[in-house]
Amino acid sequence: MARTRRKHETGTSITTKSWFGSHTEMVVEELDNGKVICEDNRGRYITDKNRLDNGLADQNRASLKRI
């Protein structure tokens, strides 16, 4: 059986510092209880302030649940 190869998608670029993490320049609005609304190229999502600029992937950004 022959292998099928995935082709690299051209023309896609990110407008943020990284593909997975959340950063302070992505913040649109601050909410109560340490939450913020961030926006990336796929839309807006809610995350915790402690997830900003920590060098780790943000599960809220990867989630399909968007606002």
N, C-alpha and C positions, 0 to 999 in steps of 0.2 A: 504494500500500500504506500502511496506517495504521501509525503507530508505536505500540509498546506501551511504556507507562511503568511503571517499577518504583515500587512504593509504599514509603514509609518504614515500617520496622518500629517499631511503638510498643511500649512496655513493656520494651525492652531497655536496660539500663544497665550501666555498667562499675563495678567495685568497686575499681579501681586508679587511679593518677594519670593514665595515658594508655592509649590503645588498643593501642599497638604496643611500647613500650619496657618493659624490666624495671627494677624499682626495689628498693631495699634492704628496704622493708617487705613485699615479696612473698616474701622468703627464708624457707624452712621449715627447711632443714638445710644445713650446709656440708659439702662432701665434700673429698677429697684433690685435689691438683694444681690448685688454683684454681677448682674447680667448685662450684656451689651448686644446690640444688633450690628452685625457685620455684613458687608456686601462684597462678593467676588464676581467673577465673570458668569457664574450660573445663577446668581440672584442673592437674596438676603436670607440670613439665618441667625438664630439666637445662640449665644454661647456664654460661657463664664469669663469674667475678667482675668482669672488666673490662667486661662488658656492662651492669652495673648503673649506673643514674643517669648515663649518658653522653649522653643526648639523642638517641640514634639508635634506630632500630627493631632489635629483637632477632630474628634469623632463627630462633632456637630456639623463641621464643614463637609465631611464626607457623606453625611446622612442625606437621604432622599427627602426628608421632611424639611421643607422650606416655608418661609412666610411670604 
